[in-house]
Amino acid sequence: MKLRTILLTACLSLFSVSFLSCYDEEAKDEYYEKDPMDWDLPVYTESGLNLFGAQYTVNDVLFYVRSSADTVPCRMVAGDGTLKIYMTGKRYKSDFSICFDLKVSQNISSYADLSVLEGDEFFITSDSCDMKIYKSGEYMSVEPWSGSLRINNAKTLYVDNKLSGAIFSGTFGMELKLRNDTIDISYGRFDFLIDDANFSLE
């Protein structure tokens, strides 16, 4: 009887340690509300939650790219008629970053101007969108086949009647080639809060 009690106590202790370990790992990695259609992606939002994610298929092998709790998910750099959007996160356990270099019809001089882009769609096969993916220590241009980045929501955010940022949300998906890899990015979504910390001018 005593031996049975000792064994039961040991099993319960092992279970508790395993459960807590899994819980801690999930709490660290999964910091967003999951999409009910695909739990490996954040649900699409337009609230400035600083999230992005997409299915990322390389040569018919499916990965996921998404923002991470320990990285800045977005930064923007505006120039003369241009806007560079950098999305940075993880592909499995590796660092991942993608850049959309947009040609915009109106100059963006601050994040307050981002609202002029609401509803715009930038096709990667056009001159209005040059797409690059970070690989081997540099941003590499891709050979675009099809797809686009669409800005569904771009609104200024005020707190106590003072401009504090801009919510910038939308979707993306594309097919392309990068060196010898055929890449299909699908179900991409992003929801960023842009302010002085992640917006700059060239």
Secondary structure, DSSP 8 states (H G I E B T S, - for coil): -HHHHHHHHHHHHHHHHHHHHHHHHHHHH--S-EETTEEEEE----S---EEEEEEEETTEEEEEE--TTS--EEEEEETTEEEEEEEEEETTEEEEEEEEEE-SS---SGGGGGGGTT-EEETTSTTEEEEEEETTEEEE-EEEEEEEEEEEEEEEEETTEEEEEEEEEEEEEEEEETTEEEEEEEEEEEEEESTTTEEE-
